[in-house]
Amino acid sequence: MHERSSVAELARILRNELDRYSPGEKLPSSRSLVDRFHASPVTVSRALACLAAEGLVVTRPGAGVFRSEPRHPLTRAGDTSWQQVALSAEAGEEAVPRSVDASGIVVTLVEPPPGVVELKGGYLSPALQPERALAAALGRAGRRPGAWGRPPVEGVGELRAWFAREIGGPAGTVAPSDVLITAGGQSALTAALRALAPPGAPVLVESPTYPGMLAAARAFGLRPVPVPTDARGVRPDLLRRAFQASGARVFVCQPLFQNPTGAVLADERRAEVLHAAREAGAFVIEDDFARRLAHEDAPPLPPTLVADDPDGIVVHACSLTKFTSPSMRVGALAARGPVLERLRAIQIVDSFFVPRPLQEAALELVGSPAWTRHRRTVAAELRVRREALMTALTRELPELVVESVPPGGFHVWARLPDGMDEDALTAAALRAGVAVTTGRPYYAAEPPAAHLRLGFASAAGAGELVDGVRRLRAAWDEVSG
């Protein structure tokens, strides 16, 4: 069982038993709970922390855990209906309507209930995260001289240099001075969007594409304009037409193991994409989220777009988060020219800087022998999981059409038969005990067909993936029968 499932189950049991205790009465000690439930001390501690966060218990260091005093309801409920007007009213004729819809992102961030197989997650399962290496790196980082001081706003120099080598490749075409440290990949993307496009402007996006980018663009008052992709990435002919028709000055793409299709931008298209942007006087935001998620059988990876761009067309975004832990929110932006100063200014205004202990921990991690071991482990395990998922899908759900199985990333993009209701299927799947993601949030406009994105990294292992597909088959039969 997942550690997080064990924690949730123990918290549920303790929550149900609280009525046995009077307000202020002490609960059994952690040691007695460990013995009673045959759980680890960490599981017990996290379960009690859940109850404390809910206000049900109070922890007193050195004394124990006590049931909280009952809460008294507020004497008067406020009237917040005025906010509907304030949040939707436009300030004038030139105002740009804005909306903040995080539903397409939240569906992959919220953990499913205990016992539900997760085929929708956007991060590595706890079994694949380098928790010991992270803990050791954080401990060493905290003892570094100056680790708790104020970092440079651009980021710690050694970490900028490491990212520059990773992004620029063997040719060393990216300098440390071209790099800004960010609080993860999403922060890098949002900073780039805000820096490059004013409210109301069109932004070209791949179709389909990452919902988190679409949500950020719309929240900033931008207008995503879809550009179709195929098995070799975005179509340059349609990209040129979209630049001409829309007047856009920004194109956002994921050239490597694109989310959700898994496509890799073909070699002959790379130069065409940059040429189309140069002709339009536009920037290309390169979201390189999956470079460290190549599988064991992947061919040599192409260089980043920014590595082949001396003219500053490309703004590159990447992070360590997907490859390590959801909480290792350390990423980077790489850019050349005046845009770099604008990106830096937006970073400062938004968050001042990324906390130095986290940057130092990242440095400790990538410089340790555990980093290389982790890369090998993840590459091998992702291949095993991908093959297990595809074997199970072929056997249990031959009706699904998976046009491409990429040797990188951690999901496959499956087309549903015409007439299949993807929302009904995902609801039935959850009732059957498996969580999957619909394809609709990945499109900036009307989708051409119904899809599912099926992930294989967030499940506990290959066996759980096979079980999840069996449960999806049961949901399929319920919806189609």
Secondary structure, DSSP 8 states (H G I E B T S, - for coil): --HHHHHHHHHHHHHHHGGGS-TT-B---HHHHHHHHT--HHHHHHHHHHHHHTTSEEEETTTEEEE-------SS----THHHHHHH--SSTT--------HHHHHHHS---TT-EESS-SS--TTTS-HHHHHHHHHHHHTSTTTTS---TT--HHHHHHHHHHHHTTTT-S-GGGEEEESSHHHHHHHHHHHH--TT-EEEEEES--HHHHHHHHHTT-EEEEEEEETTEE-HHHHHHHHHHH---EEEE--SS-TTT-----HHHHHHHHHHHHHHT-EEEEE-TTGGGB-TT-------TGGG-TTS-EEEEEESTTTS-TT---EEEE--STHHHHHHHHHHHHHSS--HHHHHHHHHHHTSHHHHHHHHHHHHHHHHHHHHHHHHHHHH-TTSB-----SBSSEEEEE--TT--HHHHHHHHHHHTEE-EESGGG-SS--SS-EEEEESSSSSSHHHHHHHHHHHHHHHHHHH-
